[in-house]
Amino acid sequence: MESKWQEMYRSKLMTADDAAKHISNGMLMASGSINAQPQALCNAVGERMASGDLRDVRFLFSLSARPGSVHNPELIEKMLQNGNMLDAMYAGPLERYFMDQGSYSYVPHRLFDGPMMTARVGLDAAVMVVSPMDKHGFFSTGTNPDYVYGFIRRNPGCVILAEVNKYMPRSYGNNHFHISELTAVVENDLPLVELPDLPLTEKDEKIGQYIAERVPDGACLQLGIGGIPNAVAKYLTDKKDLGIHSEMLCDSMVDLYEAGAITVTVRNFYRASG
């Protein structure tokens, strides 16, 4: 027998094209980034903007991992002709290319300011990828409990379109949405995009070692993406009681945790119990 949450799920399940009809002219909408950028939904919304069915929409997005309708030069030209705006909040390779072409605008900001910024102007809609629903009716934002979660929480009542992907893992913490909060649900199973493990250069090694020598036991770290952060982590494995406070979890952090260097028992914020 279906639970009431399963019944609600089925009532909200639809195609991406039908879900995109919840976006109206003049809306400010935002998308998740990287693996949280919903391909089916973004393509459906982009095609409506290009056809003229949607006008004067301002679309916030960032760090695209896969090309879609908003990366198609011919479609972008039509979107812009129809008064729509494509705003990149963080620039990956695709965003940088189209910003150089003058097709995208750039929104300078700090990550933690994003929810406040959208609350001031009013976010109308958000699209994102979520993990499959659990028996209690909750979805996790998985690998991307990032700014779109904050956008939505600071803009109650906005349209929420969720693309359910069986490959998106369930993560814990304050990053879940209930089926009763969602406007529409789309199913689209795509394997997650992973960054390749690039070899360290001689310069990466030297810089990483130089920095690691200056990191004391008990330090709280933030490590980014790339050769130098990975090199720093490589030379921190003999440190003790390191902590992490970061907007992301990268492979080098996992390596340090498995080496016993990260315990999060010393820092003053969200200290581990042991």
Residue pairs with C-beta under 8 A, 6 or more apart in sequence:
2 10
3 135
3 137
5 133
5 135
5 136
5 137
5 179
6 133
8 137
8 179
8 180
9 133
9 137
9 179
9 185
12 179
12 182
12 183
12 184
12 185
13 184
13 185
13 186
13 187
14 184
14 185
14 186
15 186
16 40
16 41
16 43
16 44
16 163
16 186
16 188
17 44
18 184
19 41
19 44
19 161
19 183
19 184
19 185
19 186
20 41
20 44
20 45
20 47
20 48
20 161
22 125
22 159
22 161
22 183
22 184
23 29
23 45
23 48
23 54
23 57
23 125
23 159
24 54
24 124
25 54
25 55
25 56
25 57
26 55
26 56
26 57
27 57
27 58
27 124
27 125
27 159
28 57
28 58
28 60
28 118
28 121
28 122
28 123
28 124
28 125
29 45
29 57
29 58
29 59
29 60
29 123
29 124
29 125
29 126
29 127
29 159
30 59
30 60
30 61
30 118
30 123
30 125
30 126
30 127
30 147
30 148
30 151
31 37
31 38
31 41
31 42
31 59
31 60
31 61
31 126
31 127
31 128
31 148
32 38
32 127
32 128
32 129
32 141
32 144
32 146
32 148
33 61
33 62
33 63
33 64
33 89
33 90
33 144
33 146
33 147
33 148
34 63
34 64
34 65
34 143
34 144
34 193
35 65
35 129
35 142
35 143
35 144
35 168
35 192
35 193
36 128
36 129
36 141
36 142
36 143
36 144
36 146
36 148
37 61
37 63
37 64
37 65
37 66
37 129
38 127
38 128
38 129
38 161
38 162
38 163
38 186
38 188
39 66
39 68
39 163
39 188
39 190
40 163
40 186
40 188
41 127
41 161
41 163
41 186
42 61
42 68
42 69
42 70
42 127
43 68
43 69
45 54
45 57
45 59
45 69
45 127
46 68
46 69
46 70
46 72
46 75
46 79
47 69
47 75
48 54
49 55
49 57
49 59
49 78
49 79
49 82
49 84
50 69
50 75
50 76
50 78
50 79
50 82
51 78
52 78
52 82
54 82
54 84
55 82
55 83
55 84
56 82
56 83
56 84
57 84
57 85
58 84
58 85
58 87
59 70
59 84
59 85
59 86
59 87
60 87
60 89
60 107
60 118
61 70
61 86
61 87
61 88
61 89
62 88
62 89
62 90
62 91
62 92
62 95
63 90
63 91
63 92
63 95
64 70
64 71
64 92
64 94
64 95
65 92
65 193
66 190
66 193
67 94
69 75
70 76
70 79
70 86
71 94
71 98
73 101
73 103
76 86
76 98
76 103
77 103
79 86
80 86
80 103
85 105
86 98
86 103
86 104
86 105
87 104
87 105
87 106
87 107
88 95
88 98
88 99
88 104
88 105
88 106
88 107
89 107
89 109
89 114
89 147
91 99
91 106
95 104
98 104
99 105
99 106
109 117
111 146
111 147
111 247
114 147
114 150
114 151
115 147
115 150
115 151
115 153
115 154
116 154
118 151
118 154
118 155
119 154
119 155
122 155
123 151
123 152
123 154
123 155
123 158
124 158
124 159
125 158
125 159
125 160
125 161
126 148
126 151
126 152
126 155
126 158
126 159
126 160
126 161
127 161
127 162
127 163
128 141
128 144
128 148
128 160
128 161
128 162
128 163
129 141
129 142
129 144
129 162
129 163
129 164
129 165
129 168
130 139
130 140
130 141
130 142
130 162
130 163
130 164
130 165
130 168
130 177
131 139
131 140
131 141
131 142
131 164
131 165
131 168
131 169
131 170
131 171
132 139
132 164
132 166
132 168
132 170
133 139
133 164
133 179
134 170
137 178
137 179
137 180
138 176
138 177
138 178
138 179
139 162
139 164
139 176
139 177
139 178
139 179
139 182
140 168
140 169
140 170
140 171
140 172
140 175
140 176
141 148
141 149
141 171
141 175
141 176
141 177
142 168
142 169
142 170
142 171
143 168
143 169
143 171
143 192
145 171
145 173
145 174
145 175
146 247
149 175
151 158
152 158
152 160
152 177
159 183
160 177
160 181
160 182
160 183
161 182
161 183
161 184
161 186
162 177
162 182
162 184
162 185
162 186
163 186
163 187
163 188
164 185
164 186
164 187
164 188
165 188
165 189
165 190
166 189
167 189
167 190
167 191
167 192
168 192
179 185
195 225
197 251
198 227
200 208
200 227
200 230
200 231
200 234
201 227
204 227
204 228
204 230
204 231
205 231
205 234
207 228
207 231
207 232
208 228
208 230
208 231
208 232
208 233
208 234
208 235
209 231
209 235
211 228
211 232
211 235
212 232
212 234
212 235
212 236
212 239
213 235
215 221
215 232
215 236
215 239
215 242
216 239
217 239
217 240
217 241
217 242
218 240
218 241
218 242
218 243
218 266
218 267
219 239
219 242
219 243
220 242
220 243
220 244
220 245
220 266
220 267
221 236
221 242
221 243
221 244
221 245
221 246
221 253
222 244
222 245
222 246
222 247
223 229
223 230
223 232
223 233
223 244
223 246
223 250
223 252
223 253
224 248
224 250
225 248
225 250
229 250
229 252
230 250
230 251
230 252
232 252
233 252
233 253
233 255
233 256
234 252
234 255
236 242
236 256
236 261
237 255
237 256
237 259
237 261
238 261
239 261
240 261
240 263
241 263
241 265
241 266
242 256
242 261
242 262
242 263
242 264
243 262
243 263
243 264
243 265
243 266
243 267
243 271
244 253
244 262
244 264
245 267
245 269
245 270
246 253
253 262
256 262
263 272
264 270
264 271
264 272
265 271
265 272
265 274
